[in-house]
Amino acid sequence: MPKKSGDVHTVPNPDGSGWVNKQNGETVSKHRTKEAAVDKGADIAKSQQGEHAIHKKNGQIGEKNSYGNDPHPPKDKR
């Protein structure tokens, strides 16, 4: 697996069934279920202190998590 090489994207497998995690356009892991792919993608992003984008079946980003130095942290509205 490459060192800190960009965001991790959990996406439907374009080559068949299941889900995959991609970094810089390359598949870094394959999974039967979305849940397993999300767990592995989060582990990869945490270990590299990066971003993890979780896509929906239609390809749109449904959720995004940051596990490091977030360049755009949420603003506290208290």
N, C-alpha and C positions, 0 to 999 in steps of 0.2 A: 504494500500500500504506500502511495506517495506521501511525503511529509507535507505539512501545511500547504496544500495546493489548491485551496479555494473552497467555496461553499459545497455542502453536501446536499444533494437533491434526492428525495425519495419519490420515485415516479413509477407509474405502471410500466411493466416490461414491454418495450417496443418490439421485442423479438418473440413474444409469446405470452404465456400466462404468468401470473405472479407479479412481484414488485422488485425493483432494483434500486440501489443507491449509486449515484453518479457523482463524480468530481471531475471538473474540467472536461465533460463530455465522455469520460471513460467509466465503464461499470466497475465498481469496486466491491459489490456484493449483490447476490441474488437471493430472493426469498419467496416462499409460497404464499405468505400472507402479508397484508399491509402492516399489520401490527408488528410482526417480526422485523420487517424492513425498517419501520420507524424506530424501533428499539436500537437496532444496529446503527442506523444513521445518526441517532442521538449520541451513541457511544463514540463514533468516529468524530463528530463535530466537537464533543466535549474534550476528547483527547488532543484535538488540534486547536482548541479554543476558537472555533469558527461558527459559521451560520449553518442552520439546518432548515431547509425548505421542504415542507411536506405537501405534495401535490394531490389533487383529487383525480378521480378516474378520467375526467375530461382534459387533464393536463394543467389546469389552472392551479396556482398556489393557494392552498387552503389554510395553511398555518406556517409561521416562520418563527424560529427560535434562535437566540444568540447565546453562545456559551463562552464568550470571551470579552474582549474589550469592545463593547457595542458602540459603534460610531454614532448611532441615533437612539440613545436610551429614551424610554418613555418619560414624559413630563409628569411630575406629581401635581395633581390639581386639587390640593387641599387648601 
